[in-house]
Amino acid sequence: MTAEQGRRRQPSGEQYQIAWGDTQAQISQVGATLRAFTVDGRDIVDGFPSDKRCTDGRGQVLAPWPNRLTDGRYTYGGRDCQAPLNEPARHDAIHGLVRWLDWSLQRHDPNQVTLSCTVRPQPGYEWQLELEITYLLDRSGLTVTLTAVNMDAEPAPFGVGFHPYLTLGQTVDTLELTVPATAFLDPDEPAERATMIPIAGTTREFTTARRIRSQELDTAFGDLAHDLDGRATARLFDPDSGRAVELWVDGGYRYLMVYTADLVGQVERRRAAVAIEPMTCPPDALRSGVDLLHLAPGESWRGSWGLRTSVSR
């Protein structure tokens, strides 16, 4: 074995750094994962070291379905599909099929990187997709754009999400949260029914900023309110420092999953960040069909989301 062959490989593969001014991001080959994002040396996402594998979905791409798929089982186009149950405690298949795959580098410039991945037909998903993702840094912050193309001869079901954990450096209890949603998924109904509850007057109403305090969230918010630019924007704000981080989505993402990290694997990282997850569809969309994308042969879908920071003086 040569010295090169014996060199230890990183668990998350090659690392691609991009930068713009005082803003930097690190994207991993495995899963095309947003492993790190910093502004002026401060962590904005609670990621993971390059010599460790990803845990708790940190920064991963969730496709061809986001969130949980009950029993890993669904029927589409006359095909009965059974995905591996990779969350056995809850008897479901979680976060799709691409987050542990090596993505191929297509382009790497100082401020952007593009990676691609092919989803092949398999027992849990019987269609063929081409995925391409670009991470771009510029004066507006980080923009993440994903394109999916159905390369199959039959219509293909599709959903996508992302899983960044946002942090301002302290426990989430002290932070103010804003979520531009007027409804949320009923947690007491089976997710495949996708029953939405109006948010007004409930404990999950964050349409105007309020402190999270001790509230635990693992909630799919929907009916997002978009601005004149077609974007819906969630915000975390630290009243003590005046620092804020915003996550925006375009019209392709119709849901935001908000998770206060109460049950992540490392106890010391619980409630250290808030996962705000752009999703095209709610959990169990392959079963319910709610807001599931149906890509005709050769059809493509494209959507963007992003992160930006600010400081109030």
BAFI-3210 file (N, C-alpha, C; in Angstrom, 3 decimals, decimal comma, padded with zeros to 6 digits):
// residues 313
n [1|2|3|4|5|6|7|8|9|10|11|12|13|14|15|16|17|18|19|20|21|22|23|24|25|26|27|28|29|30|31|32|33|34|35|36|37|38|39|40|41|42|43|44|45|46|47|48|49|50|51|52|53|54|55|56|57|58|59|60|61|62|63|64|65|66|67|68|69|70|71|72|73|74|75|76|77|78|79|80|81|82|83|84|85|86|87|88|89|90|91|92|93|94|95|96|97|98|99|100|101|102|103|104|105|106|107|108|109|110|111|112|113|114|115|116|117|118|119|120|121|122|123|124|125|126|127|128|129|130|131|132|133|134|135|136|137|138|139|140|141|142|143|144|145|146|147|148|149|150|151|152|153|154|155|156|157|158|159|160|161|162|163|164|165|166|167|168|169|170|171|172|173|174|175|176|177|178|179|180|181|182|183|184|185|186|187|188|189|190|191|192|193|194|195|196|197|198|199|200|201|202|203|204|205|206|207|208|209|210|211|212|213|214|215|216|217|218|219|220|221|222|223|224|225|226|227|228|229|230|231|232|233|234|235|236|237|238|239|240|241|242|243|244|245|246|247|248|249|250|251|252|253|254|255|256|257|258|259|260|261|262|263|264|265|266|267|268|269|270|271|272|273|274|275|276|277|278|279|280|281|282|283|284|285|286|287|288|289|290|291|292|293|294|295|296|297|298|299|300|301|302|303|304|305|306|307|308|309|310|311|312|313]
n.u [000,854|000,580|001,764|-000,136|-002,418|-002,710|-003,388|-005,590|-009,012|-011,469|-014,462|-016,705|-015,989|-014,528|-013,829|-015,280|-014,530|-015,991|-016,063|-016,851|-015,886|-016,084|-017,448|-017,844|-018,232|-018,475|-018,733|-019,595|-018,547|-019,952|-023,301|-023,611|-023,475|-024,116|-021,735|-020,521|-020,947|-019,969|-019,852|-017,873|-016,178|-017,891|-019,981|-022,797|-024,337|-024,923|-022,836|-020,654|-017,459|-014,823|-013,557|-015,386|-018,435|-021,619|-024,222|-027,578|-028,778|-027,513|-027,281|-027,860|-028,968|-032,240|-033,713|-035,231|-037,440|-038,458|-038,113|-040,164|-041,249|-043,817|-043,609|-042,050|-043,307|-045,146|-047,388|-047,173|-047,950|-048,819|-046,866|-045,615|-043,760|-041,024|-039,107|-035,928|-036,051|-034,753|-035,005|-035,595|-036,764|-039,022|-040,214|-039,946|-038,920|-036,491|-035,795|-035,049|-032,837|-030,301|-028,468|-026,236|-024,702|-021,925|-021,479|-020,885|-018,349|-018,974|-018,343|-016,161|-015,633|-014,137|-016,274|-018,445|-019,904|-020,729|-022,447|-023,367|-025,723|-026,922|-029,974|-030,730|-033,040|-034,490|-035,457|-036,789|-037,429|-038,484|-037,615|-035,683|-033,545|-031,854|-029,916|-028,843|-026,905|-026,201|-024,168|-023,887|-022,087|-022,463|-022,857|-025,374|-025,552|-025,814|-026,869|-028,770|-029,346|-031,285|-031,692|-033,814|-034,207|-036,326|-035,276|-036,444|-038,639|-041,190|-043,690|-042,477|-042,515|-041,717|-039,980|-038,273|-035,969|-034,073|-031,628|-030,534|-029,074|-029,574|-027,703|-026,966|-025,085|-025,810|-028,071|-031,268|-033,427|-033,323|-033,659|-035,449|-038,011|-039,251|-041,709|-043,016|-045,816|-049,191|-050,430|-050,122|-048,939|-051,039|-050,012|-051,180|-052,524|-052,225|-049,383|-049,645|-052,164|-052,026|-053,248|-053,960|-053,688|-055,063|-052,924|-053,293|-053,611|-052,576|-049,981|-047,974|-047,794|-045,865|-045,853|-045,294|-042,341|-041,289|-040,034|-038,534|-038,201|-038,895|-040,216|-040,817|-040,239|-041,133|-042,123|-044,112|-044,572|-046,917|-048,656|-047,263|-046,327|-045,489|-043,246|-043,077|-041,039|-041,418|-040,556|-040,482|-039,689|-037,998|-036,873|-034,284|-033,476|-031,271|-031,855|-030,049|-027,496|-028,174|-027,850|-028,876|-030,180|-031,425|-033,529|-034,543|-037,009|-037,900|-040,832|-040,967|-040,661|-042,834|-043,207|-041,949|-040,029|-039,617|-037,382|-036,374|-034,187|-034,288|-033,894|-031,503|-028,555|-026,167|-026,043|-025,123|-025,533|-028,143|-030,868|-029,129|-029,244|-031,489|-033,178|-034,230|-036,042|-036,276|-038,882|-040,444|-042,791|-045,056|-044,278|-044,499|-045,526|-045,310|-047,097|-049,517|-049,807|-050,024|-049,113|-047,076|-044,585|-044,993|-043,182|-042,999|-041,719|-038,506|-039,040|-038,163|-037,433|-036,904|-035,577|-034,910|-033,237|-032,028|-029,503|-028,945|-027,376|-027,632|-027,006|-028,241|-027,786]
n.v [-001,198|002,189|005,392|007,316|005,775|004,789|006,957|008,432|008,746|011,348|011,032|012,347|012,778|014,635|018,119|021,209|024,490|027,700|031,268|034,683|037,792|038,291|035,978|032,485|029,132|025,605|022,753|019,380|016,456|014,045|013,623|016,235|018,183|020,983|021,696|023,594|027,054|030,283|033,655|036,407|034,932|033,710|030,977|030,164|028,080|025,078|022,763|020,110|018,502|018,096|015,663|013,903|012,007|013,150|013,942|013,681|014,767|017,126|019,850|018,426|017,291|016,453|014,149|011,762|012,491|014,558|014,551|012,311|009,019|007,066|003,742|003,339|002,800|003,017|003,644|004,235|005,200|002,633|001,066|-000,681|000,384|-000,082|001,384|001,274|000,974|003,329|004,668|003,000|003,046|004,594|003,350|004,098|005,522|007,900|011,121|010,606|009,451|010,311|011,436|010,127|009,553|009,857|012,892|014,293|016,498|019,359|022,014|024,414|027,371|030,361|031,489|029,798|026,507|023,599|020,572|017,202|014,461|011,160|009,527|006,242|003,698|001,704|-000,531|001,193|003,394|003,753|005,135|007,263|009,911|012,999|015,059|018,328|020,659|023,945|025,932|029,220|032,100|035,530|039,133|039,143|037,039|033,524|031,454|028,691|026,478|024,033|021,657|019,306|016,585|014,474|011,535|009,275|006,936|007,091|008,984|010,581|010,630|013,293|015,013|017,459|018,531|020,468|020,583|022,586|023,564|026,350|028,810|031,198|031,195|030,646|029,141|028,191|029,132|031,818|033,199|035,065|034,043|034,072|032,935|032,731|031,748|030,554|028,291|024,969|021,569|019,141|017,617|015,499|013,917|011,230|011,614|011,198|012,055|014,752|017,025|020,355|022,985|026,106|028,742|030,901|032,150|029,895|028,006|027,778|030,000|032,121|034,304|036,946|038,193|036,337|035,188|031,964|030,569|027,951|026,351|023,457|022,524|020,664|020,890|021,110|023,802|025,484|027,038|029,418|032,862|035,015|037,566|040,565|039,860|037,224|035,589|033,743|034,338|033,204|033,940|034,196|035,835|037,496|039,260|040,328|040,667|041,795|040,456|038,621|035,887|034,991|032,832|032,269|031,239|030,369|030,273|027,565|026,066|025,047|024,593|024,896|023,177|023,281|022,760|022,383|021,001|019,176|016,466|015,629|013,621|014,167|015,207|017,663|019,340|019,788|021,951|023,906|025,016|025,895|023,979|024,952|024,009|024,020|022,748|021,073|019,751|018,293|016,077|012,559|012,796|011,139|009,197|010,528|012,255|014,981|018,071|016,846|016,621|015,912|014,706|014,756|012,564|013,655|016,165|019,040|020,433|023,296|025,014|027,493|028,511|030,375|031,898|034,645|037,229|039,700|042,714|044,552|047,782]
n.w [000,000|-000,884|000,422|-000,134|-000,550|001,969|003,448|005,716|005,039|005,056|006,966|005,922|003,342|000,565|001,166|000,475|000,333|000,373|-000,006|000,838|001,390|004,832|005,196|005,273|004,028|004,398|002,510|002,334|000,556|000,946|000,845|-000,063|001,912|004,010|005,966|007,591|008,407|008,619|009,847|010,017|011,622|013,432|014,267|012,370|011,623|013,422|013,010|012,143|012,849|010,370|010,571|011,497|011,116|009,858|012,175|013,402|011,165|010,402|008,399|006,076|002,768|001,927|000,189|-002,061|-000,521|002,228|005,819|007,771|006,790|007,289|008,342|006,148|003,779|000,745|-002,042|-005,487|-008,750|-009,371|-008,257|-005,492|-002,842|-000,606|001,654|003,395|006,951|008,591|010,939|013,335|015,918|015,674|013,658|010,898|007,728|007,198|005,893|003,202|000,512|-000,269|001,461|002,440|000,295|-002,000|-003,605|-006,830|-007,888|-009,795|-010,307|-008,918|-007,547|-006,077|-004,567|-004,890|-005,191|-007,014|-006,991|-007,919|-008,146|-008,701|-008,414|-008,331|-009,515|-006,970|-004,218|-002,365|-003,862|-007,011|-009,298|-011,509|-010,894|-011,544|-009,623|-008,837|-007,071|-005,997|-004,010|-003,149|-002,308|-001,743|-001,639|-000,560|001,156|001,828|-000,759|-001,725|-004,242|-005,726|-008,299|-009,772|-011,960|-013,722|-014,923|-015,738|-017,489|-016,651|-014,796|-011,834|-008,267|-006,028|-003,465|-001,476|001,036|003,473|006,140|008,092|011,199|013,022|014,735|017,294|019,161|021,810|024,262|022,946|024,336|025,064|022,749|020,215|018,052|014,743|012,555|009,390|009,090|008,810|009,626|011,067|011,089|012,416|015,328|016,605|014,877|012,489|010,427|007,690|007,076|007,047|008,386|008,781|011,153|012,049|013,064|014,711|017,980|019,216|020,970|019,193|017,662|015,951|014,320|014,789|016,342|019,153|022,326|022,566|024,917|027,174|025,422|023,484|020,213|017,404|014,728|011,816|009,860|007,809|004,974|004,212|004,413|001,865|000,678|-001,419|-003,107|-003,430|-001,416|001,667|005,019|007,827|011,173|013,578|016,535|018,720|021,485|023,289|022,102|019,710|017,356|014,455|012,528|009,412|007,602|004,386|001,970|-001,391|-003,565|-004,129|-001,871|000,473|003,118|006,473|008,665|012,091|014,640|017,914|018,774|020,916|021,323|020,208|019,566|021,111|024,332|025,304|023,190|022,925|022,454|021,705|019,267|016,598|014,343|011,271|008,697|005,288|003,273|000,568|000,828|003,273|006,115|005,334|002,751|000,520|001,123|001,711|-000,429|-000,298|-001,482|-002,849|-005,334|-008,772|-011,169|-014,589|-017,201|-018,035|-017,036|-015,060|-011,813|-009,793|-007,036|-004,491|-001,471|001,376|003,564|005,729|007,656|010,302|012,226|014,871|015,910]
ca.u [000,000|001,343|001,434|-001,384|-003,501|-002,856|-003,835|-006,951|-009,987|-012,435|-015,753|-017,674|-015,443|-013,828|-014,418|-015,219|-014,702|-016,291|-015,967|-017,146|-015,590|-015,896|-018,382|-017,294|-019,041|-017,818|-019,679|-018,987|-018,863|-021,004|-024,592|-023,593|-023,933|-023,613|-021,100|-020,198|-021,225|-019,539|-019,808|-016,938|-015,627|-018,926|-020,798|-024,201|-024,971|-024,313|-022,499|-019,875|-016,067|-014,535|-013,071|-016,508|-019,583|-022,760|-025,215|-028,837|-029,170|-026,965|-026,931|-027,993|-029,997|-033,238|-034,393|-036,387|-038,504|-037,957|-038,760|-040,433|-042,153|-044,311|-043,412|-041,235|-044,094|-046,103|-047,722|-047,207|-047,907|-049,003|-045,718|-045,542|-042,369|-040,658|-037,791|-035,341|-036,469|-033,519|-035,320|-036,385|-037,526|-040,303|-040,664|-040,117|-037,765|-036,370|-034,916|-034,690|-031,865|-029,065|-027,634|-024,994|-024,049|-020,927|-021,918|-019,784|-018,045|-019,166|-017,700|-015,741|-015,048|-013,903|-017,487|-019,548|-019,583|-021,850|-022,306|-024,494|-025,963|-027,953|-030,778|-031,055|-034,169|-034,176|-036,710|-037,488|-037,755|-038,340|-037,453|-034,320|-033,463|-030,574|-029,963|-027,687|-027,037|-025,184|-024,038|-023,318|-021,921|-022,242|-023,163|-026,682|-025,463|-025,707|-028,016|-028,679|-030,283|-031,305|-032,453|-034,097|-034,715|-036,790|-034,634|-037,136|-039,645|-042,490|-043,766|-041,773|-042,854|-040,508|-039,992|-036,912|-035,817|-032,716|-031,663|-029,548|-029,320|-029,133|-027,239|-026,392|-024,039|-026,283|-029,266|-032,357|-034,462|-033,228|-033,800|-036,761|-038,263|-040,342|-041,995|-044,058|-046,770|-050,517|-050,961|-049,115|-049,420|-051,569|-049,125|-051,957|-053,082|-051,194|-048,810|-050,083|-053,413|-051,610|-054,272|-053,369|-054,417|-054,745|-051,923|-053,681|-054,028|-051,966|-048,621|-047,043|-047,914|-044,643|-045,935|-044,475|-041,228|-041,407|-039,010|-038,840|-038,208|-038,735|-041,089|-040,216|-040,847|-040,781|-043,384|-044,153|-045,373|-047,313|-049,347|-046,262|-046,579|-044,376|-043,177|-043,209|-040,010|-041,778|-039,835|-040,965|-038,466|-037,993|-035,812|-033,854|-032,893|-030,754|-032,059|-028,914|-026,404|-028,697|-027,534|-029,989|-029,975|-032,676|-033,593|-035,622|-037,302|-038,725|-042,138|-040,877|-040,682|-044,140|-043,237|-040,753|-040,006|-038,844|-037,024|-035,528|-033,041|-034,432|-033,556|-030,320|-027,784|-025,241|-026,837|-024,638|-025,931|-029,594|-031,327|-028,042|-029,533|-032,839|-033,233|-035,320|-035,842|-037,123|-039,416|-041,437|-044,001|-045,039|-043,922|-045,373|-046,180|-045,388|-048,290|-050,722|-049,882|-050,197|-048,042|-046,027|-044,292|-045,126|-042,326|-043,167|-040,419|-037,753|-039,396|-037,247|-037,912|-035,808|-035,962|-033,799|-033,393|-030,766|-029,234|-028,291|-027,271|-027,670|-026,738|-028,943|-026,952]
ca.v [000,000|003,425|006,363|007,972|004,830|004,594|008,183|008,317|009,566|011,980|010,335|013,062|012,955|015,883|019,332|022,316|025,767|028,886|032,454|036,017|038,703|037,633|034,856|031,235|027,924|024,342|021,774|018,054|015,593|013,112|014,261|017,661|018,705|022,253|021,262|024,758|028,364|031,277|035,062|037,106|033,952|033,166|029,913|030,457|026,769|024,130|021,672|019,008|018,565|017,384|014,313|013,136|011,930|013,962|013,387|014,421|015,417|018,482|020,436|017,474|017,378|015,426|013,855|012,384|012,942|015,098|014,157|010,902|008,230|006,046|002,348|003,308|002,143|003,829|003,166|005,325|004,737|001,185|000,392|-000,749|000,658|-000,261|001,946|000,776|001,679|003,815|005,188|001,861|003,334|005,163|002,499|004,883|005,866|009,336|012,057|010,274|008,439|010,857|012,153|009,390|009,271|010,791|013,745|014,573|017,911|019,877|023,319|024,964|028,696|030,877|031,805|028,883|025,130|022,844|019,126|016,481|013,116|010,392|008,580|005,096|002,893|000,788|-000,934|002,287|004,465|003,021|006,069|007,764|011,366|013,705|016,200|019,234|021,685|024,998|026,817|030,480|033,198|036,865|040,177|038,900|035,898|032,196|030,987|027,265|026,190|022,630|021,283|017,877|016,218|013,093|010,859|008,013|006,886|007,223|010,078|010,287|011,461|013,971|016,053|017,750|019,413|020,712|020,439|023,394|023,973|027,735|029,149|032,511|031,014|030,368|028,321|028,767|029,670|033,271|033,783|035,345|033,313|034,490|031,968|033,368|030,696|030,736|026,987|023,956|020,203|018,625|016,559|014,415|013,125|010,582|012,610|010,996|012,780|016,137|017,950|021,623|023,730|027,545|028,988|032,036|031,866|028,683|028,184|027,744|031,227|032,925|035,219|038,065|037,662|036,146|034,297|030,545|030,156|026,504|025,624|022,445|022,513|019,721|021,282|021,467|024,992|025,632|028,262|030,459|034,190|035,458|039,008|040,967|039,160|035,818|034,845|033,667|034,465|032,923|034,736|034,038|037,101|037,546|040,634|040,816|041,104|042,438|039,646|037,848|035,089|034,783|031,792|032,550|030,229|030,847|029,644|026,119|025,445|025,422|024,263|025,036|022,347|023,956|021,764|023,021|020,115|018,657|015,047|015,274|012,575|014,683|015,938|019,038|020,142|019,964|023,325|024,828|025,551|025,619|023,540|025,503|023,136|024,218|021,511|021,271|019,029|017,915|014,682|011,503|013,211|010,002|008,437|011,357|012,970|016,416|018,915|016,041|016,990|014,824|015,101|013,981|012,200|014,778|017,426|019,486|021,318|024,106|025,836|028,109|029,055|031,007|032,400|035,957|037,691|041,139|043,170|045,800|048,615]
ca.w [000,000|-000,944|001,461|-000,520|-000,310|003,407|004,100|006,219|004,351|005,934|006,939|005,086|001,998|000,257|001,739|-000,473|001,016|-000,412|000,851|000,310|002,478|006,119|005,243|004,746|004,142|004,095|001,997|002,295|-000,579|001,356|001,038|-000,438|003,197|004,534|007,206|008,414|007,835|009,594|009,466|010,902|012,545|014,309|013,688|012,112|011,698|014,343|012,105|012,694|012,388|009,119|010,837|012,025|010,213|010,234|013,093|013,577|009,916|010,379|007,112|004,979|001,732|002,207|-001,072|-002,718|000,379|003,492|007,059|008,039|005,956|008,199|007,921|004,937|002,737|000,000|-003,387|-006,463|-010,131|-009,406|-007,651|-004,035|-002,468|000,789|001,951|004,644|008,159|009,203|012,262|013,809|017,133|015,255|012,558|009,686|006,892|007,425|005,180|001,835|000,106|-000,837|002,426|002,715|-000,974|-002,518|-004,700|-007,762|-008,076|-011,142|-010,424|-007,635|-007,644|-004,730|-003,807|-005,146|-005,525|-007,562|-006,868|-008,516|-007,636|-009,404|-007,639|-009,177|-009,045|-005,875|-003,584|-001,693|-004,811|-008,277|-010,400|-011,679|-010,833|-011,507|-008,720|-008,862|-006,045|-005,984|-002,855|-003,628|-001,362|-002,286|-000,650|000,047|002,053|001,224|-001,543|-002,036|-005,327|-006,127|-009,491|-009,907|-013,283|-013,832|-016,048|-015,912|-018,545|-016,005|-013,822|-010,585|-007,111|-005,548|-002,447|-001,018|002,183|003,959|007,595|008,822|012,578|013,121|016,075|017,595|020,160|023,154|024,299|022,165|025,230|025,158|021,422|019,660|016,814|013,864|011,496|008,589|008,767|009,388|010,017|011,350|010,966|013,676|015,807|017,191|013,785|011,663|009,513|006,311|006,856|006,811|008,857|009,173|012,177|012,053|014,098|015,556|019,330|019,749|021,495|018,063|016,873|015,926|013,186|015,247|017,133|020,597|022,864|022,570|026,320|027,355|024,498|022,618|018,888|016,333|014,115|010,397|009,617|006,412|004,571|004,439|003,872|001,033|000,445|-002,818|-003,868|-003,496|-000,382|003,044|005,821|009,269|011,792|014,960|016,975|020,082|021,962|024,082|021,226|018,510|016,185|013,914|011,330|008,694|006,572|003,443|000,953|-002,492|-003,637|-004,282|-000,542|001,015|004,542|007,294|009,870|013,137|015,652|018,918|019,076|022,274|021,409|019,430|020,223|022,116|025,315|025,453|022,035|022,928|022,566|021,382|017,941|016,092|012,946|010,461|007,558|004,116|002,721|-000,485|001,189|004,684|006,363|004,817|001,513|-000,402|001,501|001,651|-001,695|-000,076|-002,017|-003,481|-006,716|-009,732|-012,294|-015,810|-017,787|-018,568|-016,379|-014,005|-010,750|-009,262|-005,903|-003,761|-000,124|001,739|004,912|005,832|009,038|010,509|013,594|015,219|016,802]
c.u [000,884|000,927|000,112|-002,578|-003,765|-003,354|-005,309|-007,886|-010,998|-013,773|-016,789|-017,101|-014,668|-014,592|-014,208|-015,524|-015,045|-016,309|-016,377|-016,935|-015,352|-016,824|-017,759|-018,287|-018,195|-018,894|-018,962|-019,447|-019,993|-022,281|-024,689|-024,031|-023,299|-023,036|-020,820|-020,553|-020,905|-019,583|-018,945|-016,425|-016,630|-019,723|-022,236|-025,001|-024,187|-024,050|-021,735|-018,458|-015,854|-014,051|-014,139|-017,587|-020,698|-023,654|-026,447|-029,242|-028,550|-026,534|-027,181|-029,092|-030,938|-034,061|-034,287|-037,617|-037,844|-038,726|-039,115|-041,452|-042,585|-044,214|-042,542|-041,981|-045,051|-046,344|-047,807|-047,098|-048,046|-047,858|-045,820|-044,079|-042,174|-039,242|-037,252|-035,779|-035,235|-033,765|-036,203|-037,225|-038,902|-040,886|-040,951|-038,802|-037,659|-035,382|-034,362|-033,517|-030,493|-028,094|-026,363|-024,259|-022,946|-021,530|-020,690|-019,604|-018,215|-018,437|-017,328|-014,990|-014,850|-015,170|-018,664|-019,035|-020,855|-021,527|-023,532|-024,550|-027,055|-028,654|-031,197|-032,287|-033,709|-035,468|-037,487|-037,916|-037,450|-038,132|-036,031|-034,330|-032,025|-030,750|-028,690|-027,937|-025,881|-025,295|-023,291|-023,261|-021,717|-022,691|-024,511|-026,670|-025,268|-027,000|-027,772|-029,757|-030,164|-032,195|-032,608|-034,690|-035,125|-036,208|-035,306|-038,143|-041,056|-042,499|-043,153|-042,266|-041,579|-040,844|-038,563|-036,971|-034,349|-032,789|-030,581|-029,999|-028,745|-028,784|-026,769|-025,477|-024,501|-027,560|-030,419|-033,415|-034,484|-033,504|-035,259|-036,876|-039,421|-040,490|-043,176|-045,120|-048,097|-051,161|-049,807|-049,767|-049,839|-050,697|-049,881|-052,659|-051,951|-050,707|-049,311|-051,434|-053,166|-052,709|-053,614|-054,294|-054,056|-053,901|-052,343|-054,160|-053,446|-050,565|-047,584|-047,133|-046,656|-044,656|-045,301|-043,460|-041,604|-040,379|-039,481|-039,022|-038,056|-039,564|-040,302|-040,987|-040,263|-041,971|-043,197|-045,109|-045,676|-048,079|-048,436|-046,658|-045,333|-044,429|-043,284|-042,156|-040,292|-041,090|-040,595|-039,733|-038,734|-036,776|-035,568|-033,124|-032,471|-030,898|-030,867|-027,794|-026,879|-028,425|-028,749|-029,503|-031,344|-032,518|-034,795|-035,796|-038,079|-040,025|-042,122|-040,970|-041,916|-044,251|-041,896|-040,918|-039,120|-038,652|-036,027|-034,460|-033,092|-033,948|-032,370|-029,422|-026,858|-025,987|-026,417|-025,048|-027,452|-029,957|-030,184|-028,266|-030,978|-032,709|-034,462|-035,136|-036,787|-037,586|-040,446|-042,784|-043,939|-044,504|-044,963|-046,073|-046,261|-046,597|-049,568|-050,922|-049,976|-048,945|-046,850|-045,832|-044,384|-044,370|-042,571|-041,789|-039,742|-038,038|-038,401|-037,984|-036,700|-036,330|-034,739|-034,226|-032,057|-030,710|-028,575|-028,317|-027,346|-027,347|-027,456|-028,105|-027,833]
c.v [001,241|004,349|007,047|007,069|004,655|005,819|008,070|009,271|010,135|011,245|011,026|013,422|014,243|017,077|020,494|023,616|026,850|030,075|033,699|036,995|037,935|036,419|033,628|030,107|026,728|023,339|020,447|017,282|014,623|013,900|015,688|018,510|020,051|021,977|022,420|026,030|029,400|032,670|035,774|036,175|033,325|032,079|030,388|029,165|025,899|022,861|020,560|019,086|017,735|015,963|013,434|013,017|012,818|013,210|014,281|015,211|016,769|018,913|019,554|017,845|016,191|015,177|012,343|012,539|013,523|014,513|012,671|010,309|007,028|004,650|002,214|002,819|003,114|003,182|004,361|004,735|003,226|000,387|000,448|-000,644|000,486|000,233|001,353|001,630|002,129|004,625|004,131|002,151|003,899|004,427|003,322|005,014|007,382|009,989|011,534|009,341|008,989|011,416|011,412|009,027|010,289|011,572|014,113|016,076|018,294|021,199|023,802|026,265|029,243|031,099|030,881|027,488|024,450|021,363|018,456|015,063|012,460|009,457|007,464|004,372|001,847|000,441|000,203|003,412|003,951|003,909|006,613|009,287|011,828|014,944|017,026|020,357|022,668|025,799|028,060|031,493|034,501|037,882|039,959|037,738|034,601|031,869|029,548|026,943|024,730|022,448|019,774|017,627|014,754|012,472|009,530|008,098|007,033|008,452|009,648|011,190|012,085|014,976|016,271|018,671|019,587|020,819|021,265|023,689|025,378|028,070|030,591|032,436|030,737|029,532|029,008|029,433|031,193|033,965|034,066|034,677|033,955|033,440|032,500|032,370|030,969|029,410|026,057|022,582|019,677|017,471|015,356|013,546|012,401|011,541|012,441|011,655|014,265|017,133|019,218|022,364|025,211|027,896|030,061|031,567|030,614|028,991|028,173|028,993|032,080|033,877|036,569|037,519|037,503|035,116|032,844|030,045|028,635|025,683|024,658|022,408|021,386|019,749|021,632|022,639|025,100|026,917|029,465|031,768|034,672|036,967|039,306|040,319|037,668|034,960|034,855|033,564|034,177|033,608|034,304|035,309|036,998|038,983|041,194|041,363|041,891|041,665|038,827|037,015|034,836|033,656|032,096|031,380|030,889|030,047|028,141|025,375|025,944|025,176|024,591|024,138|023,062|022,988|022,394|022,081|019,532|017,220|014,669|014,367|013,045|015,603|017,404|019,933|020,313|021,412|024,330|025,497|025,211|025,177|024,166|024,915|023,483|022,865|021,849|020,690|018,671|016,503|013,735|011,862|012,078|009,115|009,254|012,007|014,471|017,182|018,107|016,520|015,752|015,244|014,180|013,586|013,403|016,108|017,752|020,363|022,045|024,964|026,354|028,509|029,669|031,462|033,769|036,375|039,211|041,433|044,492|046,571|049,431]
c.w [000,000|000,196|001,155|-000,244|001,179|004,140|004,488|005,471|005,348|005,834|006,053|003,716|001,818|000,818|000,766|000,266|000,010|000,529|000,076|001,460|003,767|006,298|004,591|004,932|003,762|003,686|001,845|001,063|-000,241|001,629|000,554|000,749|003,525|005,916|008,148|007,655|008,907|008,987|010,494|012,003|013,492|013,580|013,554|012,008|012,674|013,547|012,791|012,138|011,126|009,358|011,508|010,963|010,736|011,228|013,103|012,341|009,673|008,973|005,909|003,987|001,910|000,941|-001,359|-001,835|001,630|004,660|007,043|007,074|006,790|007,601|006,674|003,714|002,067|-001,361|-004,314|-007,864|-010,265|-008,823|-006,129|-003,618|-000,966|001,001|003,243|005,833|008,923|010,469|012,949|015,042|016,807|014,058|011,302|008,930|006,885|006,455|003,858|001,672|-000,283|000,186|002,807|001,432|-001,261|-003,686|-005,536|-007,948|-009,548|-011,361|-009,044|-007,887|-006,228|-003,914|-004,125|-005,472|-005,991|-007,518|-007,468|-007,992|-008,477|-008,422|-008,594|-008,639|-008,030|-005,161|-002,920|-002,602|-006,205|-009,499|-010,416|-011,777|-010,971|-010,636|-008,868|-007,875|-006,143|-004,695|-003,328|-002,497|-002,128|-001,240|000,029|001,022|001,296|000,490|-001,954|-003,069|-005,734|-007,347|-009,516|-011,291|-013,246|-015,092|-016,364|-017,059|-017,992|-015,111|-012,494|-009,464|-006,558|-004,465|-001,978|000,189|002,524|005,479|008,299|010,249|012,750|014,569|016,130|018,805|021,569|023,090|023,578|023,042|025,235|023,828|021,080|018,291|016,069|012,763|010,687|008,128|009,445|009,791|010,342|011,299|012,334|014,173|016,372|016,151|013,066|010,591|008,096|006,021|006,603|007,163|009,375|010,133|012,052|013,271|015,095|016,922|019,943|020,283|020,387|017,184|017,032|014,729|013,507|016,241|018,605|021,049|022,851|023,999|026,411|026,369|023,621|021,308|018,046|015,395|012,645|010,218|008,126|006,181|004,818|003,759|003,131|000,821|-001,045|-003,709|-003,974|-002,457|000,945|003,937|007,287|009,882|013,226|015,357|018,433|020,596|022,721|023,207|020,015|017,239|015,763|012,739|010,725|007,695|005,683|002,470|-000,175|-002,531|-003,808|-002,965|000,201|002,521|005,179|008,513|010,883|014,293|016,616|019,483|020,481|022,419|020,532|020,257|021,326|023,074|025,391|024,284|021,948|023,237|022,407|020,032|017,600|014,641|012,300|009,073|006,402|003,577|001,634|-000,108|002,670|004,869|005,761|003,517|000,495|-000,101|001,316|000,287|-001,544|-000,514|-002,538|-004,913|-007,600|-010,995|-013,482|-016,359|-018,441|-017,902|-015,267|-013,015|-010,198|-008,124|-005,169|-002,353|000,262|003,180|004,816|007,293|009,102|011,965|013,789|016,218|017,748]
res [m|t|a|e|q|g|r|r|r|q|p|s|g|e|q|y|q|i|a|w|g|d|t|q|a|q|i|s|q|v|g|a|t|l|r|a|f|t|v|d|g|r|d|i|v|d|g|f|p|s|d|k|r|c|t|d|g|r|g|q|v|l|a|p|w|p|n|r|l|t|d|g|r|y|t|y|g|g|r|d|c|q|a|p|l|n|e|p|a|r|h|d|a|i|h|g|l|v|r|w|l|d|w|s|l|q|r|h|d|p|n|q|v|t|l|s|c|t|v|r|p|q|p|g|y|e|w|q|l|e|l|e|i|t|y|l|l|d|r|s|g|l|t|v|t|l|t|a|v|n|m|d|a|e|p|a|p|f|g|v|g|f|h|p|y|l|t|l|g|q|t|v|d|t|l|e|l|t|v|p|a|t|a|f|l|d|p|d|e|p|a|e|r|a|t|m|i|p|i|a|g|t|t|r|e|f|t|t|a|r|r|i|r|s|q|e|l|d|t|a|f|g|d|l|a|h|d|l|d|g|r|a|t|a|r|l|f|d|p|d|s|g|r|a|v|e|l|w|v|d|g|g|y|r|y|l|m|v|y|t|a|d|l|v|g|q|v|e|r|r|r|a|a|v|a|i|e|p|m|t|c|p|p|d|a|l|r|s|g|v|d|l|l|h|l|a|p|g|e|s|w|r|g|s|w|g|l|r|t|s|v|s|r]
***
